[in-house]
Amino acid sequence: IPVNPSVSDGIPCSFVAFSHYRTHHFVAFSHYRPRQSVMAIPVVLMQASSLLDGAILSKSPHLKFHAQSLGAGAILVNPWNITEVAAAIARALKMPSAEREKRHKHNFLHVKSHTAQEWAGTFERSIYDESLNICSELNDTVIEAQLRTRQVPPQLPTKTAIETIGGEWPILNGTTCVELQLETWVDEIQRQKVQSKSKGVTQKFYGRTNDLKVNRKKCTSGQPKLELGDSLGTVAHGGISRDRSAIYDAMYAYGCYFDNLDCFHNRMLSVPGFSGTLTEPVEKTGDQIKEMELKVHPKLRQPLTALCSDPNTTVVVLSGSGRQVLDDNFKDYDMWLAAENGMFLHPSKGEWMTTMPEHLNMEWLDSVKHVFEYFTERTPRSHFDFEERETSLVWNYKYADVEFGKLQARDMLQHLWTGPISNASVEVVQGSRSVEVRAVGVTKGAAIDRILGEIVHSKSMTSPIDYVLCIGHFLGKDEDIYSFFEPDLPSIGVGLPRSKVTSDGVKFPVERKACLKEPPITKSGPKSSQNKATRAVSNSEKKSNNHISITPRRAAPEKVSWNVLDLKKENYFSCAIGRTRTNARYTLDSSDDVVSFLKELANASIRT
Ligand SMILES: O=P(O)(O)OC[C@H]1O[C@@H](O)[C@H](O)[C@@H](O)[C@@H]1O
């Protein structure tokens, strides 16, 4: 059968001996049209009783259907390489009957175990993919298709985000500072004890009288007077704005200070991802192994340290990476770590525990590993399992040839959807250069609920989190974390136990609340609303090589009902890094922008 890839319109011809399936020594397919590629199946079926000497399948880019599903039994060739094709034909002709039989058996079993209905579904999906013209991009999930129709969110307003963390302005004797000029305000301060009704907390203010004289002079000589508050914003000459740090500078200049800065400072929860968010940009050094090691951006050391040391701020790095990778990068910081998309949690002071449901089915891992191995071998510079994970497997083709990687990924998806794990309780998540398989229900959004419960428990918080910065280069699936915090959405229940009852007199204007409810107590202990609770990593679960130690399970919690989140929409900043199709409110271009932003945020935090 002649092989001629250079026919008139550039499309290689199909060379199929339809009429004589039973008599030919081998059959070769080389299609560019995916719809035609299904012909491999009838051929295999027809040859069930009288075996072909061999089947040759083209590895041509669009031959995505049968190249993998029957590929293991066939000889794969590059149809453009005539020598390779000739060698394959020779091999098919000379193939020992035992090998021929084995190969055909593989193909035949595959065809038999995949019903026509299943096949039609796969084929339909394939056509659907085409109609979305996604050859150029791996974005055919429903979520991503929806995202595509949305507008690109604006850039993160970093200045506003930094100013907003300054919190609300206090209320003095029933009058907000908005209406007070500094002199008046200082007079009030001189009463030594002024009750701020802001947030219902009694607040002491002090003024230093000696300094005030000087400052008053300044005021009378037409120098900037300090006015605080929403409506005033910038003050003449002084350039004082709502920027909290500028206000504080001015206050110091006028000789006043707050005894307790809490009244100006929101309780911030910062939830950054890791890869692509806090990592240093990858330089193409050619050393792929080195490039693949995720490393925290070197310029983040100072800002991260500052943010973590702020008592009003809680930082949780929430990543798909494994525990060891997070340990290696963040062990020196006083922050929380959530590995494997929150399935493992490391408190800022404590040890790794797991939030995994106890009977999570992981039987699919081996089958998926085989599929990943198969594709890794056939896709140069792709890799998987570079780091150990327990609850997911990621095949990454970031360093492979872009186009070839995409095609291989699509083949892999077909295989995963129809292959041995098609009935398993797993989800296949497509990244821009990766394919990930995880247990159903494992997402960052699902995990944050349990993480919050743990944070509140361990920090013994007495007031709610009222500022959230959620920033990441997250996969579409994990973008549910952005909506978790979204104040405009219905309120959520955070169901983890907590051991301390907080003051009940604290009431705030609420736009978004996460409420810790008393969990149902069962024989095996309290469970969260999602029937998942944290537990220490057991000895058997613990990896022997990563030195992760064990925390004893905590005692049963007391009854409590408490608002963990009290989030107004202007205090919520969700930001996608390097993505334009996103559910986040804002975007930033790269991890370098994250560095600049966190630096400014940390500086403002230090000054207050
Ligand atoms: O979960 P992380 O560390 O924040 O990373 C987010 C994503 O970053 C991408 O760069 C990776 O390809 C994904 O696999 C990963 O999920």
The ligand as an SDF file (V2000), in Angstrom:
LIG
                    3D

 16 16  0  0  0  0  0  0  0  0999 V2000
   -1.3910   25.5980   43.4540 O   0  0  0  0  0  0  0  0  0  0  0  0
   -0.3420   26.6230   43.1760 P   0  0  0  0  0  0  0  0  0  0  0  0
    1.0100   26.2790   43.7150 O   0  0  0  0  0  0  0  0  0  0  0  0
   -0.7840   27.9950   43.5970 O   0  0  0  0  0  0  0  0  0  0  0  0
   -0.1810   26.6830   41.6130 O   0  0  0  0  0  0  0  0  0  0  0  0
   -1.2580   27.0200   40.7780 C   0  0  0  0  0  0  0  0  0  0  0  0
   -1.0560   26.4080   39.4060 C   0  0  0  0  0  0  0  0  0  0  0  0
    0.1080   26.9780   38.8390 O   0  0  0  0  0  0  0  0  0  0  0  0
    0.4320   26.5230   37.5360 C   0  0  0  0  0  0  0  0  0  0  0  0
    1.6110   27.1460   37.1520 O   0  0  0  0  0  0  0  0  0  0  0  0
    0.6330   25.0310   37.5460 C   0  0  0  0  0  0  0  0  0  0  0  0
    0.8450   24.6060   36.2260 O   0  0  0  0  0  0  0  0  0  0  0  0
   -0.6000   24.3460   38.1080 C   0  0  0  0  0  0  0  0  0  0  0  0
   -0.3770   22.9610   38.1960 O   0  0  0  0  0  0  0  0  0  0  0  0
   -0.9010   24.8960   39.4780 C   0  0  0  0  0  0  0  0  0  0  0  0
   -2.0920   24.3440   39.9620 O   0  0  0  0  0  0  0  0  0  0  0  0
  1  2  2  0
  2  3  1  0
  2  4  1  0
  2  5  1  0
  5  6  1  0
  6  7  1  0
  7  8  1  0
  7 15  1  0
  8  9  1  0
  9 10  1  0
  9 11  1  0
 11 12  1  0
 11 13  1  0
 13 14  1  0
 13 15  1  0
 15 16  1  0
M  END
$$$$
